[in-house]
Amino acid sequence: MDGAVVKARREMFRRVLVANRGEIALRVIRACREMGIESVAVYSEADARSPHVAAADQAILIGPPPAAQSYLDIARLVEVARGAQCDAVHPGYGFLAENPAFAHACADAGLTFVGPSAAVIALLGSKTAARDAARAAGLPIVPGEKPPRQTNAAIKECALRIGLPVLLKAAAGGGGKGMRLVADQSDLDEAIDAARREATAAFGDGTLYIERALKEPRHVEIQVFGDSHGHAVHLFERDCSVQRRHQKVIEESPSPALSPSLRDRMGGAARSLVQSVGYRNAGTVEFLLEGTGDNATFYFLEMNTRLQVEHPVTEAVTGVDLVRAQLLEASGMPLPWTETELSLRGHAIECRVYAEDPAQDFIPQAGRLLCYREPRLPGIRIDSGVVEGGEVSVYYDPLLAKLIATGETRQVAIDRAIAALRQYPVLGIRTNVSFLVSVLSDHRFRDGRVHTQFLDREAAAIIATEEQLPVPDEAFAVAAAATGRQSHTGDAPTATVHRAPDPWVTLEGWRQ
Amino acid sequence: MTPGRFIVEHRQETRTVEVSSRGEVVVEGREAPLSVTAIDDHAYQVDADSRRTRVFAAAAGETREVFVDGRVFRFDVVGANDRRRAAAGGHGDQPMAPMPGTVVKLLVAVGEHVERGQILLKLEAMKMELPIRASHAGTIAAVHCREGELVQAGARLLDIEGP
């Protein structure tokens, strides 16, 4: 690297390409705006009217709706970034965020990739290499292996050697795609086929990794940050045990299962991995936790080399801005905080609002958001990528929004999240809002006694209980009143309809 | 508010609801009327006894969706004098594709008996496998798709006849 490049990297970026869509694109665009950096959004034909397109300083069409021809098109994104004279690229999460080829292509084109180096992404992106790196850094590992021969017979033999129950995982990626828990030998064949099929569809690589499944483990991850000056810090934990088929649904910090000494040990372990691989920028070290309190055992699961969906939880309890820190670090500056300056205060819970139908196996939903109103309440932050009247397409992740509730205690945060969800109408598309309320209200969640299999076992019962609840009279009344109001199309509401100006409604953010 | 009498159906529950021009709404089975005030296109304020509730509504095709207190209810509403009855049963019970996707596995054949809740086929959409289940028990009368086929949202996949 020559002197001119080093000098340029120490100055803050002038223009950043945001290589993503939805709520995370908006999150990055807003951070750029706050820091006086111009933002360039990209969009597919399906997203021409999406909020992130309107929010950026400029927006460039990159291709047709399928992600492979738009948000995953490395050559196109690099070309657009160069054409728009960007000096950096923020990948968000998902899509190309953990793709070493993309980080590499950016670097080759003279663009700063906001994240770790391509070599580190490649190292930690490979399950086997990541485990070796973690083991070398002194982190405990769950027993597992990648069968060299990937036939069903070889995989079965490996699973039985490790001992059931096992987890089948896509060797090439994360995010729960292609993952299967198998407890019974007779289910192995079907699970192997399904996992391989999903892994191939999601990552273009059907190679499977087999791992011993822990007994009712919790998913506890540590937010970490490193910089190019050799600094490494951890920003405490997030407990993401409320998952459905390995997709996180509710995340919180601090974890109800961690004692202060365990927190120190896990944080220290995560930090030592950051140091030993020379990790730069934001990352997350995921662990599985068996047991609670000082007697709990933790195992390295994987490291995510990007900003997480649930990063606002950490922001809420530490008071830092992780996206701002990412941009500062990527521009060559040292981390804005030291380990001793970081502290954990209060409690935060994130609920992921998905376009899905809990009553039908959580099938993703698509369509128009006929009514979409975000609640405004104390201690509530909502990061969303949709607006009333907007379309939710079938092409991308069904995440509509993240609702983050903060309070001085866990109980206050839970109560706030419930209150906010009860004032969060989404109509036109089925969502998991009421399901989230039910889970937050469940005594096992309130008592902090859930583990990663909790939802897979209990979701059906939680939904069935909810469906037994009576339909309120108010619902019947408005169903009829609204019909009467709109049955004569074209008619203005009659004079007797009282229209009250309502700041709660009129001050609502995005309206199309 | 346009006054009128409506038959409001939610799954197994049907109630007659009378709306007055003043926004007074009488719901069958409830003594005291509720007072409904329209706030905007979708928002309503409902006063019942001493309780005030903010309710939201939208028309999604034939269905009236109503949001109250974190829950969404889907109603079929018809005027009490309207001869057209709310669509009940019929084709609505047949398995349909909830979204565009590829049929990755067809698990039943014509003539086969299926139980309610049984997985009939698997669709792949958004890189996920979606099981399509029987909404009622019966016999497979026809199969309208094949493995590997890309089906559109709302496409009828199979016919299930009788119990």
Contacts between the chains, C-beta under 8 A, distances in Angstrom:
chain1	res1	chain2	res2	distance
A	177	B	127	6.0
A	177	B	128	7.8
A	194	B	129	6.6
A	197	B	104	6.9
A	197	B	124	7.9
A	197	B	129	7.8
A	198	B	127	6.9
A	198	B	128	7.5
A	198	B	129	6.7
A	201	B	124	6.8
A	201	B	127	5.2
A	202	B	127	4.8
A	357	B	98	7.4
A	360	B	98	6.9
A	360	B	133	7.9
A	361	B	130	6.8
A	361	B	131	6.0
A	361	B	133	7.6
A	363	B	98	4.9
A	363	B	99	7.1
A	363	B	130	5.1
A	364	B	99	6.4
A	364	B	125	6.9
A	364	B	126	5.2
A	364	B	128	7.1
A	364	B	130	7.9
A	365	B	98	7.5
A	365	B	99	7.3
A	366	B	99	5.6
A	366	B	153	7.1
A	370	B	42	7.4
A	370	B	58	3.7
A	370	B	59	7.6
A	370	B	60	6.2
A	370	B	65	7.3
A	371	B	42	4.2
A	371	B	56	5.3
A	371	B	57	7.7
A	371	B	58	4.6
A	371	B	65	8.0
A	371	B	67	7.3
A	373	B	42	7.8
A	373	B	43	7.6
A	373	B	56	7.0
A	394	B	99	5.2
A	394	B	100	5.5
A	394	B	125	6.5
A	394	B	126	6.6
A	394	B	153	7.5
A	395	B	126	7.8
A	396	B	126	7.7
A	397	B	126	7.5
A	398	B	126	7.0
A	418	B	70	7.8
A	421	B	70	5.2
A	422	B	69	5.0
A	422	B	70	3.8
A	423	B	54	7.0
A	423	B	70	7.8
A	424	B	70	7.2
A	425	B	42	7.5
A	425	B	56	3.8
A	425	B	67	3.9
A	425	B	72	7.9
A	426	B	67	7.4
A	426	B	72	7.6
A	427	B	42	7.1
A	427	B	56	6.2
A	427	B	57	7.3
A	427	B	58	4.0
A	427	B	60	7.1
A	427	B	65	4.5
A	427	B	67	5.9
A	427	B	72	6.7
A	428	B	58	5.9
A	428	B	60	5.6
A	428	B	65	7.1
A	430	B	72	7.3
A	431	B	72	7.7
A	433	B	70	5.9
A	433	B	72	7.5
A	434	B	70	5.3
A	434	B	71	4.6
A	434	B	72	6.8
A	437	B	70	4.6
A	437	B	71	7.9
A	466	B	71	7.7
A	469	B	71	7.5
A	471	B	10	5.3
A	471	B	13	6.4
A	471	B	73	5.6
A	472	B	53	7.8
A	472	B	68	5.3
A	472	B	69	7.1
A	473	B	27	4.8
A	473	B	30	5.2
A	473	B	34	6.4
A	473	B	48	6.6
A	474	B	34	6.6
A	474	B	46	4.5
A	474	B	48	6.4
A	474	B	53	5.1
A	474	B	55	5.4
A	474	B	68	5.3
A	475	B	10	7.6
A	475	B	55	7.0
A	475	B	66	4.6
A	475	B	68	4.9
A	475	B	73	4.7
A	475	B	75	7.5
A	476	B	8	5.1
A	476	B	10	7.5
A	476	B	15	5.4
A	476	B	17	5.6
A	476	B	27	4.9
A	476	B	75	7.5
A	477	B	17	6.4
A	477	B	25	4.2
A	477	B	27	5.4
A	477	B	34	4.6
A	477	B	36	5.7
A	477	B	46	6.1
A	478	B	36	6.2
A	478	B	44	5.0
A	478	B	46	6.4
A	478	B	55	4.5
A	478	B	57	5.1
A	478	B	66	5.2
A	478	B	68	7.7
A	479	B	6	7.8
A	479	B	8	5.0
A	479	B	17	7.3
A	479	B	57	6.8
A	479	B	64	4.7
A	479	B	66	5.2
A	479	B	73	7.5
A	479	B	75	4.1
A	479	B	77	5.4
A	480	B	4	7.8
A	480	B	6	4.1
A	480	B	8	5.4
A	480	B	17	3.7
A	480	B	18	7.8
A	480	B	19	5.4
A	480	B	25	6.5
A	480	B	77	6.1
A	481	B	1	5.6
A	481	B	19	5.2
A	481	B	23	7.1
A	481	B	25	5.7
A	481	B	36	4.5
A	481	B	38	7.7
A	481	B	44	6.8
A	482	B	44	7.2
A	482	B	57	4.0
A	482	B	59	7.3
A	482	B	64	6.2
A	482	B	66	7.5
A	483	B	6	6.0
A	483	B	59	7.9
A	483	B	64	6.0
A	483	B	77	4.4
A	484	B	1	5.7
A	484	B	2	3.9
A	484	B	3	6.9
A	484	B	4	5.0
A	484	B	6	7.0
A	484	B	19	4.9
A	485	B	1	5.7
A	485	B	2	6.0
A	485	B	38	6.5
A	486	B	59	6.3
A	487	B	2	6.5
A	487	B	4	7.9
A	487	B	79	7.3
A	488	B	2	6.4
A	491	B	2	7.6
A	493	B	1	7.1
A	493	B	38	6.1
A	494	B	1	6.3
A	494	B	2	6.4
A	494	B	21	6.4
A	496	B	1	6.5
A	496	B	21	5.0
A	496	B	22	5.6
A	496	B	23	6.9
A	497	B	1	5.4
A	497	B	23	6.9
A	497	B	37	7.6
A	497	B	38	4.9
A	498	B	23	7.0
A	498	B	37	5.0
A	498	B	38	7.4
A	499	B	38	6.7
A	499	B	39	7.2
A	499	B	40	7.8
A	500	B	37	6.8
A	500	B	39	6.0
A	500	B	45	7.4
A	502	B	39	5.4
A	502	B	40	7.5
A	502	B	43	7.4
A	505	B	39	6.1
A	505	B	40	5.6
A	505	B	43	5.8
